[in-house]
Amino acid sequence: MRFINIDALLSTLLVFVSMLIFPLIFSLSFFDPFEKALADFEITDVGFAELHDQKATKPDTNITLINTKGLKFSHYLQLLEILQDIEPEVIGIMKNINEFGSSVEQKRILSEKYNRKNIVVGYYNNIREKHEYTQAKIGYLNIFKDKDREYFTAREFMPKIRIDRGIEYSFAYSVINIYDKRKSKALIKRNNDNERIFFKGNLEKFFWYHAFDLLKKPDEFIHLKDQILLLGDFTPDKIPYKIDQGYYTPLNEENVGRTFTDMYPIVLQANIISMILKENYYKSLPVSITVVIAFLLCYFNMIIFKKINIKYKNWYEITSVLLFLIESIIILFMTVVLFHVYKFELNVTLTIFAIALSVFVYEGYQESVKPLTLKAINHIFKRK
């Protein structure tokens, strides 16, 4: 059997042409409900529950969360002073200034408090508040750029983004840049527009305290010296129950058809910061190599299909489907294991789609496309 086979090559090319047409078909509004239900699902989500031993994962001792929920403005100012006396390495603030009102005097006071070398103020890029009175270090909290978090899972973050004003940096990067410049430089040196988040865990994987406890007994918290402190609102005794209070993450118990978000923004940022500190980065297969693998595997299938069709025509349907199932299981198993054990992302969606289409395209090519093409060519040459 020759490796270079014209029929196999043409039918493989037909598979990839079909994949170019599919997005146009599924762009119809009829498919919107299916797209929203399935577009966000990734096979790697499945392994978080099965392959991550949460009990064996120890809390990150470099990061402490401070729950500021329910604080009045005066208490908040007092908290900032107490924290400065403790001398943490970094204070990352995720507290919305508008919760205390928006008077000029309050902004002026906060400007003075925030204008410290160890403070980073988080903001959301699309609703950014212009703090005219502060020169505080800032970092955006956005996880998604063009997606609605009501439907999408937080799996990646953007270390930096380019906007009209220039380059702006993420909250996590800005915090790390104060705590350990070598780690922040290593992140930027990777030069990735998006970084896959390595999830250490939810709130139970980080030390946290209520702000009111620090206000009552500040002397009991001197151990927070030299740490990263993140200030924000969360409710320790329950998961986020509104979409604007949390994110869907791969740690969610429901991968499809989810109702409740499972992680507060402050915990998500803690996971990202912890990942950068530990340098728990994922590697991924380049897109060009992914395309080559998909093409070669699809081409290999076409050769096998032709051989089966010639020698065992009556068994073609069942053997072609079995081949697809076996290949899919092997690929999916490798994807999950490599992702969770070796932090390597295969990006096999294109490959799975290609081998799935190959089952149907080969039959269509042999039964329709090839005969009609040959008939048309013969007709043209006969006329000449």
N, C-alpha and C positions, 0 to 999 in steps of 0.2 A: 504493500500500500504506500503510494507516494505521499510525502508530507505536504507538498504543494498541490493542493486540489482546488481546481477552479470553482466547482460547485460549493465546496465548503467555504471558500474565500468570499464568494458572492453572497451566500446566505448569511455569513457573519456580518458582512457590510450592511446587509438588509436589516439585521437586528439593530445595529447602531443607528441606521436611518430611522427605524421605527421609534427608537428611544428619543430621537430629536422631535418627532411628531407628537409623542405622548403628552408633553407639557401643554401643548396647544389644545389638546382634547380635554385635559383635566382642568383647564382654566375656565371652562364653562361653569356658570353659577350652579348648575345642577349638582356638581360634585363638591360644592363648598362644605356641606356637613361631613363628608367622608375625609376631606382634606384636613379639616380642623381636628378630627378625631384621631387621624393616623400620622399626620405630617410631623408631629413632635416626638413620635415613638422612636427609640433607638434600642437595639438589641443589647447594648452594653448596660442599659439601665437594669436589666434583669439580674445581673451578677452582684449588684451592691448588697442585696440582702443575703445572697447565698455564699459569696466569696469574701466578704468583708467581716472579719471577726471583731465586732464592735467592743466586746468585752476585753479583748487583748489590746485595743487601742487606748493608750493613756492620754489624759488631757494635756493640752499644750500649756506648759508652765510659763511661757513668755507672754501670754496674752490673758488679760482679765477684762470681763465685761461688767460695766456699771449700769444698772437699771435706773434710768432717770424718770420713769413714768410717774406722773402725778406731782412732780416738783413745781413749786411756785418760783417766780423769778428771783426772789430774794434768796431762797434756798439754793437755787442753781448757782448764783454768784458765790454763795458761801462754799458750795461743793468745789467749785473751780479753785478757790483759794486753798482749801484743804488738800486738794490733789497736788497743787504746786508745792506745798510744804512737804509732801511725801516724796517729791522728786522722781516721778516716773520718767522713763526715757522719752516716751511719746504719749500724748493724749489725743486720740482721734474722736472728733465730735460729730455725731450723727443726729443731733438735736435740732429740730426745725425752729428757727428764730421766731417765726410767726406764732408759735404756740404761746409766747409770752406777750404778744401784741407787736405792733410795728411802729411804736413811737420813735421819734428821732433820738430822744434821750436814752431809751433802752438800747438802741443800736449803737450809740456812742459808748455806752458802758461796756457792752459786749465787745466792741472793737478794741477797747483797751485790754480786756481779758484775753481775747483771742490773739492779740499781737505779741505772742510769746514764741520763742524759737522752737519749742517742743509741742506746739499745738497744730493740728491739721483739722480743717473744717470741711466736712463733706457736703456736697450739693448735687442736685439732679440737673443735668445739663439743659434739659428742655424747659425747666421752670426755674432757672437760676435767679437767685436774689442778688441784686447789685448792692454789695455792702460798701457804701461810699466812704465809710469811716474806718475801714480796716485794711491792713496789709497782711492779713493772716495767710498762712500757707493753706492751700485748698486742694481738693481732689474730687473728681466726679464719682458719684455712686452708681451711675447707670450700668446695668448689666446687658440690656438689650439696646440695639440701635434702631432697627426697623421692625421689631416684633412686639406684639402685645403680650405681656406676661400673664394675661388671663388664659392664654392657650399654650404658652411655651414654657419649657423647663429651663431653669438656669443651669447650664452646663459649662459655659465659658464666660470669660470676662475680657474686656479690652484694656490692656495696660496703658495705652495712650490713643488719642484720636486727633485727627487733623480737622479743624474747623476754620471758619473765616478769620477768626482772631489769631490763628496759629495752632500750635500743638498744645493740647492740654492732657494732664496725666490723671490716672485713676486715683481714688482714695487710698486703695491698698498700696500702690506704688509710692504715693506721697508719704504714707506712714513708714514704710520700709526705708525710704530714702533718708529719714532721720535716724532710724534705729540701726540700720546697717547698710551703708552706701554700696558696699561690695555686692550685696544681694540685689539691690535695686538696679545696679549697673548690669548684673548678670541677666536680669529679666529683660531689660531693654535690648541687650546684645543679642538675645534670641530673635529679635526682629519679627515677631509674630503679631499679626493684627488681632488675633484672638488666642487666648490660652485656655485650654481645658482645665477646669477646676478639679483639683484633687480634694475630695471631701473627707475630712478627718472624722466628721460626725456632726450631730446636732448640738443643742445647748449643753447636753451632759458631757461633752468632750472639752468644755472650757470652764475655767473658774469664773464665777460671777458673784456679784453682791448687789444688794439694794442700796441706792444712794442714801436713803434715810438712815441706814446703819452706819455709814461713814460720817454722816452729820452728827449722830449721837455719840459715837465712840471713835473719833479719828485716830487716836493713839494705837488702836488695835490693828491698824492697816499699814503700818510702816513697812511690812514685807512687800508692798507693791512698788517699792523703790526700784528704779531701773527697768520697769516693765512697760509693756504696751497696754495702755488703758483705752478701751473703747466705750464711749458714752452714747446711750441710745435707749429707746423704749422697747420693752418686751414684757411678756407675761409668762413667767416660768412655769405656771401650773397648767398651761394649755397651749395647743398649737395655734398659729394664726387662723382666724376664721373669716377674714375678709381679704380679698385679693390685694387691696392696697396696703395690707399689713404684713405681707409675706410673699414668698416665692415658692413655686413648685421646684423640687429638686429631684435628682435620681434616688434620693433616700426615701421618697414618698412610697408608702406601702401599696398604693394603687398606681400602676404605670399608665393605664388608660382609663378614661372616664372618671378622673379625679374630681373631688368636690372641695376638699380643704387644702389650702397651701400648708406647707410643712416646715418652713424655715423663715425666721425673722431676718430682715435686712442686716442687722448688726451681727448675727450669727453667720450669715453668708459671707460678709466681709471678713470676719474672723477666720473662716476657712481659707479664704484667698490669701490673707496675710500669713497664716500658718504654712500654707503651701509654698509661698515664696521664701520664707525663712528656712524651711527644710529642703527647698529646691526639689520638691516632689513634682517635677514636670513630666508631662506625657510627650512621647515622641509619636509621630504619625507618618504613615506612608505618603510620599508625594503623590499628587493627583496624576501626574504623568505616568508614574509606575502603576498606579491603580488602573488607569485606562488600558495600559499594555497587558496587565494580568487579565483583565476582563475580556479583552480581545482574544488573547491566546487560549483561555479556557473555553470561550465560546467557539472558537475555531476548532479546538480539540473535540468538543461535543459534536460539531457538525460532521467531522470525519467519522466518529463513532456511529452517529445516526445513519450515515450513508451505508456503512458496513452492515449495520443491523437491518436496514431497509432492503438491502440486496439479498442477504442470506436468510434473514428471519423476518420477513415482511409482516407476517401475522402477529409477531410479538413486538412490533415497533412501539405501539402506544404505551404498553405497560413498562417496557424496558427503558424508554426515554424518560418517562415520569420517575421511575426508580432511580435512574442516573441523576436526575435533577435533585431528588430528595436526599440522596447520599452525599452529593457534592455540597448541598446547602447545609446539611447537618454538620459536616466536617468544617466548613467555612465558619459557620456560626459558633461552633465550639472553640475553634482557634481564636475567633474574634473576642469572645468573652474572657478566655484564659489569658491571652496576651495583654488585654486591656487591664484586667484587675491584678494579675500577678506580676507582669513585667512593665506595666504602664506604657504599652505600645498600642496605638490605634490603627487598625487595618484599613478602615474606610471602605468596606466591601459592599455598600449599597448598590453601586453600579454593577459590580460583578454578579451579585445575586439576581438583579433585574435582568442582566444580559443572559444568564444561563436559563432563567425562567422563560424568557422570550424565545430562546433558541429552540425549545421544544415545539413551539407553535410555528415559528418562522420557517424552520426547515421543511415541515410538512407543506406549508403554504407555498414555499419556493418550488418544491418538487412537483406538487400537484397543480399549481396555477401559474406562478411567475415564469418558471423555466419553459413549460410547454407553450405558453402564449408568446413569450419572447422569441422562441425558435420558429414558431408559426409565422410571426410577423416578419422575421428576417427572411425566411424562405419565400414568403409572398412578395417581398420587395425585390429580391434577386430574380425571381421568376418573371416579374413584370419587366425587368431590364433585359 
